[in-house]
Amino acid sequence: MIVRSIRPEEFEEALDLLDAAFEHTPRAYFNRYFFGDPWFKPEYTRVVEEDGRLVSLVQIVRREVRVGCSTLVMGGIANVGTIPAYRGRGFSSAAMKSSVEVMAADGMHFGMLWTGINLFYERLGWATVRLTASTAKLKRRLPRFSAPYHVRAYRDDDAPAVLAIYDEFNSRRSLTTVRTLDYWRGFATSPESQSYTIWAAETGGQLAAYLAGRRYGESYGTGEMCCSRGHEDALRALAREAWAAAARAGAKKLAYVLPEEDSIRAAVSEVAVPARPWTYTNMMLRVIDLRLMFERMLPELERRSSLLERAGRVAIGTEFGELPLEVAPGRVTLPDVPADWRVELSQPQLFSLVFGLGEPADILPSGPAADLLSSIFPRQPAVYYEIDTF
């Protein structure tokens, strides 16, 4: 077994491998990973060579995600696949371990993957981080609604305006991906990607909001909706368009993973009865470099600490080592000095704290360390949008 980077002349062979490994996914779907991702590097595709051929591979997609005003570099794990005849021989595990080494060497802070076989990845150091989704029953009829918005299908020349709206709506929203025009066109909304329908709402010739949706089993999935400031009613207009699309598709429910925002709740309430939240466990995360991750977050942590009235040093213990954190009003550092308190966190607890996925009181053991950390890690309206999955 040889584990190495892919060579450019092997791209077609790799596409054949993925086509064989994922028999229910069209071969063309995988093109964007090689030809549409602006951050693609050959070393991000780890291949396993056996018997003179490629038999298994794992791909890394490099992304930046927000934590307030800071960003973290994430290595996303995609397309973990082995040719059927070579399965059960540890090839995927070897490629996964090699991927973590590449992410560490490249200075990435953490890894993310999406899966339904969590136990396999847990053995390799990955941890399930629970997220909340919602399902709401669609209304049979909608009341009259009047707003100065024209809703139409998204066009490619809308891309710059859509990205500007996205950035404004999510400027400090934890877990959201930093997008560029090349990424949006070449990967997120490429023809080979998941089949989203995107609608745009405009007024006075200017784009004010957009919504992305698609049929998802027996439900209609709303994967993303964002608006410019002052145009919250545009989301209600777009939600009505999604309601009509759901009716045409025969869907009875609306499924979504969206930020906890008043404008989002109002849009959903426009077309559906009160939502039923549920927990899903498809996202797994892994620390790659604990200290680098926190160093990158320091600007945001210092911003949050500006209103503190107390100070202290906390040691955060994890399976990847211990991190010292000194917190004072307007200042957060990582000193190599003894701590006043120590708190032990599992990976799910650590990531839930970092991204604000829950109330600190539900994540941290009670005590003075929890009181201090709660001030700089409050709950956030975090979301990882479905369009950015890989």
Secondary structure per residue as TSV (DSSP state, phi and psi in degrees):
chain	resnum	aa	ss	phi	psi
A	1	M	-	360.0	128.4
A	2	I	E	-120.5	124.9
A	3	V	E	-109.5	125.3
A	4	R	E	-157.4	178.8
A	5	S	E	-75.3	151.2
A	6	I	-	-73.3	152.9
A	7	R	-	-103.6	145.3
A	8	P	G	-53.2	-35.1
A	9	E	G	-72.7	-3.6
A	10	E	G	-102.5	5.1
A	11	F	H	-58.4	-44.6
A	12	E	H	-65.8	-38.8
A	13	E	H	-64.2	-37.8
A	14	A	H	-65.8	-38.7
A	15	L	H	-64.6	-37.5
A	16	D	H	-63.5	-41.2
A	17	L	H	-59.9	-47.7
A	18	L	H	-65.2	-35.9
A	19	D	H	-63.0	-37.7
A	20	A	H	-75.7	-35.8
A	21	A	H	-75.2	-31.5
A	22	F	-	-119.8	80.1
A	23	E	T	-67.3	-20.2
A	24	H	T	-97.4	5.5
A	25	T	S	-113.4	127.8
A	26	P	-	-59.9	142.4
A	27	R	G	-56.3	-36.9
A	28	A	G	-63.2	-23.5
A	29	Y	G	-57.8	-33.7
A	30	F	G	-83.6	-7.4
A	31	N	H	-57.5	-38.9
A	32	R	H	-63.9	-25.2
A	33	Y	H	-69.8	-27.5
A	34	F	H	-98.5	-35.1
A	35	F	H	-118.4	-7.8
A	36	G	T	-117.1	-10.0
A	37	D	-	-89.4	115.4
A	38	P	T	-66.4	-15.1
A	39	W	T	-105.9	15.6
A	40	F	-	-64.5	137.9
A	41	K	-	-136.1	144.9
A	42	P	G	-55.7	-36.1
A	43	E	G	-69.0	-13.2
A	44	Y	G	-78.7	-9.6
A	45	T	E	-106.5	109.1
A	46	R	E	-94.3	119.1
A	47	V	E	-112.0	150.8
A	48	V	E	-111.2	123.9
A	49	E	E	-105.1	129.9
A	50	E	E	-148.2	139.4
A	51	D	T	56.6	32.6
A	52	G	T	75.4	16.0
A	53	R	E	-144.3	164.6
A	54	L	E	-81.3	125.9
A	55	V	E	-120.3	-15.0
A	56	S	E	-156.3	151.5
A	57	L	E	-155.1	161.1
A	58	V	E	-137.9	139.2
A	59	Q	E	-114.5	143.1
A	60	I	E	-107.4	130.7
A	61	V	E	-111.6	123.5
A	62	R	E	-86.5	127.5
A	63	R	E	-138.5	158.0
A	64	E	E	-111.3	134.3
A	65	V	E	-125.0	151.6
A	66	R	E	-84.7	145.4
A	67	V	E	-130.0	91.4
A	68	G	T	61.3	-127.7
A	69	C	T	-83.8	-5.5
A	70	S	E	-97.5	166.4
A	71	T	E	-132.5	148.7
A	72	L	E	-114.8	148.3
A	73	V	E	-92.3	120.7
A	74	M	E	-109.8	142.0
A	75	G	E	-106.3	110.1
A	76	G	E	-87.7	134.9
A	77	I	E	-96.1	124.3
A	78	A	E	-134.0	154.7
A	79	N	E	54.5	52.7
A	80	V	E	-78.0	101.6
A	81	G	E	-141.4	145.3
A	82	T	E	-133.9	139.4
A	83	I	-	-57.3	133.4
A	84	P	G	-48.6	-41.1
A	85	A	G	-67.3	-14.8
A	86	Y	G	-110.6	10.9
A	87	R	T	-75.3	158.5
A	88	G	T	81.2	14.3
A	89	R	S	-118.7	12.9
A	90	G	S	82.7	12.8
A	91	F	H	-69.8	-43.7
A	92	S	H	-64.3	-39.4
A	93	S	H	-62.3	-41.0
A	94	A	H	-65.0	-41.3
A	95	A	H	-67.0	-35.7
A	96	M	H	-64.7	-45.0
A	97	K	H	-62.6	-39.8
A	98	S	H	-64.2	-35.9
A	99	S	H	-63.7	-41.0
A	100	V	H	-63.7	-39.8
A	101	E	H	-62.9	-40.3
A	102	V	H	-66.3	-42.6
A	103	M	H	-61.5	-41.5
A	104	A	H	-64.8	-43.9
A	105	A	H	-65.9	-28.1
A	106	D	T	-88.1	0.4
A	107	G	T	80.6	20.0
A	108	M	-	-75.6	153.1
A	109	H	-	-96.3	-37.2
A	110	F	E	-153.8	164.6
A	111	G	E	-116.2	155.4
A	112	M	E	-138.5	143.4
A	113	L	E	-147.8	161.9
A	114	W	E	-122.5	130.2
A	115	T	-	-158.2	166.9
A	116	G	S	-119.0	3.6
A	117	I	-	-118.2	63.8
A	118	N	H	-58.5	-37.7
A	119	L	H	-61.0	-35.8
A	120	F	H	-60.3	-45.7
A	121	Y	H	-78.1	-27.8
A	122	E	H	-59.7	-35.7
A	123	R	T	-66.4	-16.2
A	124	L	T	-104.5	12.6
A	125	G	T	96.5	6.2
A	126	W	-	-91.5	153.8
A	127	A	E	-130.3	140.3
A	128	T	E	-77.2	128.3
A	129	V	-	-116.4	117.2
A	130	R	-	-74.8	138.2
A	131	L	E	-122.6	162.2
A	132	T	E	-110.7	130.4
A	133	A	E	-117.0	170.5
A	134	S	E	-136.7	147.2
A	135	T	E	-127.8	131.3
A	136	A	E	-132.0	140.5
A	137	K	E	-76.0	127.9
A	138	L	B	-69.7	141.2
A	139	K	-	-68.8	149.2
A	140	R	S	-74.8	-36.3
A	141	R	S	-136.2	153.4
A	142	L	-	-113.7	142.4
A	143	P	-	-70.7	164.9
A	144	R	-	-63.5	146.7
A	145	F	-	-144.9	132.4
A	146	S	-	-128.4	124.7
A	147	A	-	-153.1	151.2
A	148	P	S	-81.4	49.2
A	149	Y	-	-125.3	137.1
A	150	H	E	-102.7	121.5
A	151	V	E	-99.2	130.0
A	152	R	E	-145.7	172.2
A	153	A	E	-70.1	144.8
A	154	Y	-	-65.4	141.5
A	155	R	-	-118.7	156.8
A	156	D	G	-60.9	-32.6
A	157	D	G	-74.3	-3.6
A	158	D	G	-79.1	-12.1
A	159	A	H	-53.9	-48.3
A	160	P	H	-59.2	-41.8
A	161	A	H	-67.9	-38.8
A	162	V	H	-63.0	-42.9
A	163	L	H	-65.8	-35.7
A	164	A	H	-65.1	-41.7
A	165	I	H	-64.4	-44.5
A	166	Y	H	-57.5	-46.8
A	167	D	H	-64.9	-40.2
A	168	E	H	-65.9	-45.0
A	169	F	H	-68.8	-28.9
A	170	N	T	-119.5	25.9
A	171	S	T	-56.9	-33.8
A	172	R	T	-128.8	26.1
A	173	R	-	-86.4	119.1
A	174	S	T	-62.8	142.8
A	175	L	T	82.6	-10.1
A	176	T	-	-75.3	146.5
A	177	T	B	-81.8	138.2
A	178	V	-	-77.6	119.0
A	179	R	-	-107.6	147.5
A	180	T	-	-119.9	166.6
A	181	L	H	-63.2	-41.8
A	182	D	H	-62.9	-41.1
A	183	Y	H	-65.8	-45.1
A	184	W	I	-60.1	-46.2
A	185	R	I	-79.5	-39.1
A	186	G	I	-85.1	-25.8
A	187	F	I	-124.1	-59.4
A	188	A	I	-62.9	-41.4
A	189	T	T	-119.5	24.7
A	190	S	-	-64.1	156.3
A	191	P	T	-56.4	-27.0
A	192	E	T	-84.3	-10.2
A	193	S	S	-76.6	-177.0
A	194	Q	-	-61.7	146.8
A	195	S	-	-81.8	78.7
A	196	Y	-	-86.7	145.2
A	197	T	E	-101.5	129.1
A	198	I	E	-115.8	129.4
A	199	W	E	-111.4	148.9
A	200	A	E	-120.0	141.6
A	201	A	E	-112.5	126.1
A	202	E	E	-127.2	155.3
A	203	T	E	-146.6	135.0
A	204	G	T	59.3	29.7
A	205	G	T	78.7	5.7
A	206	Q	E	-116.8	139.2
A	207	L	E	-70.4	132.1
A	208	A	E	-114.9	-25.1
A	209	A	E	-166.2	165.1
A	210	Y	E	-149.2	161.3
A	211	L	E	-144.2	139.0
A	212	A	E	-117.9	132.0
A	213	G	E	-148.4	165.7
A	214	R	E	-164.4	160.2
A	215	R	E	-67.8	134.5
A	216	Y	E	-136.5	92.3
A	217	G	T	62.5	-125.5
A	218	E	T	-89.7	1.7
A	219	S	E	-114.7	169.7
A	220	Y	E	-108.5	121.3
A	221	G	E	-92.3	126.8
A	222	T	E	-102.2	104.0
A	223	G	E	-86.2	-18.4
A	224	E	E	-170.2	136.1
A	225	M	E	-146.2	129.5
A	226	C	E	-140.7	151.1
A	227	C	E	-141.5	160.3
A	228	S	-	-75.9	156.0
A	229	R	T	-59.8	131.9
A	230	G	T	90.6	-3.3
A	231	H	-	-119.3	38.4
A	232	E	T	-62.2	-32.4
A	233	D	H	-66.7	-19.4
A	234	A	H	-63.9	-30.8
A	235	L	H	-66.8	-34.8
A	236	R	H	-64.8	-41.1
A	237	A	H	-63.5	-40.6
A	238	L	H	-68.9	-37.7
A	239	A	H	-61.7	-35.0
A	240	R	H	-67.1	-34.7
A	241	E	H	-66.5	-40.5
A	242	A	H	-64.5	-37.9
A	243	W	H	-59.2	-43.9
A	244	A	H	-64.9	-40.0
A	245	A	H	-65.4	-39.3
A	246	A	H	-63.6	-40.6
A	247	A	H	-63.8	-41.5
A	248	R	H	-64.3	-32.2
A	249	A	H	-85.5	-4.5
A	250	G	T	78.9	15.3
A	251	A	-	-79.9	143.9
A	252	K	-	-108.3	-13.4
A	253	K	E	-130.3	157.3
A	254	L	E	-111.0	125.9
A	255	A	E	-115.5	138.4
A	256	Y	E	-160.3	151.8
A	257	V	-	-124.9	98.8
A	258	L	-	-134.9	160.6
A	259	P	-	-62.7	153.1
A	260	E	-	-82.6	84.6
A	261	E	-	-128.4	147.6
A	262	D	H	-60.3	-39.6
A	263	S	H	-65.3	-35.8
A	264	I	H	-69.5	-45.5
A	265	R	H	-60.4	-40.7
A	266	A	H	-64.8	-39.8
A	267	A	H	-66.5	-43.3
A	268	V	H	-64.9	-43.0
A	269	S	H	-63.6	-23.1
A	270	E	H	-62.4	-31.7
A	271	V	H	-123.3	-5.5
A	272	A	B	-144.1	157.7
A	273	V	S	-76.7	168.1
A	274	P	S	-48.5	138.3
A	275	A	-	-76.8	155.6
A	276	R	E	-110.8	109.2
A	277	P	E	-74.6	150.7
A	278	W	E	-149.4	158.5
A	279	T	E	-100.3	135.2
A	280	Y	E	-124.7	155.4
A	281	T	-	-126.1	31.1
A	282	N	-	-82.8	-17.3
A	283	M	E	-91.7	130.8
A	284	M	E	-125.1	142.0
A	285	L	E	-127.5	159.3
A	286	R	E	-149.0	132.8
A	287	V	E	-67.7	132.7
A	288	I	S	-104.6	-48.6
A	289	D	-	-142.4	102.7
A	290	L	H	-63.1	-48.0
A	291	R	H	-66.8	-43.8
A	292	L	H	-61.4	-36.9
A	293	M	H	-61.0	-45.6
A	294	F	H	-74.2	-33.5
A	295	E	H	-60.1	-39.7
A	296	R	H	-68.3	-26.8
A	297	M	H	-86.0	-7.4
A	298	L	H	-55.5	-41.1
A	299	P	H	-57.8	-41.1
A	300	E	H	-70.8	-41.0
A	301	L	H	-64.8	-38.0
A	302	E	H	-66.9	-37.3
A	303	R	H	-61.1	-43.3
A	304	R	H	-69.0	-28.0
A	305	S	G	-82.7	-2.4
A	306	S	G	-62.5	-25.9
A	307	L	G	-99.9	7.2
A	308	L	-	-65.6	148.5
A	309	E	-	-116.5	7.8
A	310	R	-	-140.4	171.5
A	311	A	-	-143.1	164.2
A	312	G	E	173.6	168.5
A	313	R	E	-118.8	127.7
A	314	V	E	-123.0	134.3
A	315	A	E	-100.3	121.0
A	316	I	E	-96.8	113.3
A	317	G	E	-92.5	132.9
A	318	T	E	-138.3	172.0
A	319	E	T	-68.9	-11.0
A	320	F	T	-104.8	14.3
A	321	G	E	117.1	-179.6
A	322	E	E	-107.7	140.5
A	323	L	E	-120.5	119.9
A	324	P	E	-83.8	138.6
A	325	L	E	-136.7	117.8
A	326	E	E	-106.6	123.8
A	327	V	E	-120.4	130.1
A	328	A	E	-144.5	164.7
A	329	P	T	-54.7	115.4
A	330	G	T	75.8	9.8
A	331	R	E	-147.8	129.8
A	332	V	E	-134.5	127.6
A	333	T	E	-134.4	170.1
A	334	L	-	-118.3	76.3
A	335	P	-	-83.8	153.2
A	336	D	S	-96.1	63.3
A	337	V	S	-133.7	159.7
A	338	P	-	-59.7	145.2
A	339	A	-	-92.8	156.0
A	340	D	S	-76.6	-36.3
A	341	W	E	-139.4	161.2
A	342	R	E	-132.3	140.2
A	343	V	E	-133.8	135.1
A	344	E	E	-100.8	127.3
A	345	L	-	-126.7	137.2
A	346	S	-	-76.4	169.0
A	347	Q	H	-60.2	-46.2
A	348	P	H	-58.3	-40.4
A	349	Q	H	-64.5	-43.4
A	350	L	H	-60.4	-50.0
A	351	F	H	-70.2	-34.7
A	352	S	H	-62.7	-37.0
A	353	L	H	-69.2	-48.9
A	354	V	H	-59.4	-44.6
A	355	F	H	-95.1	2.3
A	356	G	T	67.0	38.6
A	357	L	-	-83.5	-1.4
A	358	G	S	-160.1	175.0
A	359	E	-	-72.4	132.4
A	360	P	H	-53.0	-35.3
A	361	A	H	-64.0	-25.4
A	362	D	H	-87.8	-12.8
A	363	I	H	-101.6	-42.1
A	364	L	S	-97.1	143.2
A	365	P	-	-66.2	143.1
A	366	S	S	-64.0	151.5
A	367	G	S	144.2	177.9
A	368	P	H	-62.7	-32.3
A	369	A	H	-63.8	-41.5
A	370	A	H	-63.9	-40.6
A	371	D	H	-59.9	-42.6
A	372	L	H	-71.0	-46.5
A	373	L	H	-66.6	-31.5
A	374	S	H	-60.8	-29.4
A	375	S	H	-71.0	-31.2
A	376	I	H	-105.9	-4.1
A	377	F	S	-129.9	62.5
A	378	P	-	-72.8	165.3
A	379	R	-	-63.8	141.7
A	380	Q	-	-124.7	151.9
A	381	P	-	-78.5	60.0
A	382	A	-	-76.8	154.1
A	383	V	-	-160.2	144.8
A	384	Y	-	-111.9	108.6
A	385	Y	-	-69.0	142.0
A	386	E	G	-62.2	-32.5
A	387	I	G	-59.5	-27.1
A	388	D	G	-89.1	-1.0
A	389	T	-	-67.0	161.9
A	390	F	-	-141.6	360.0
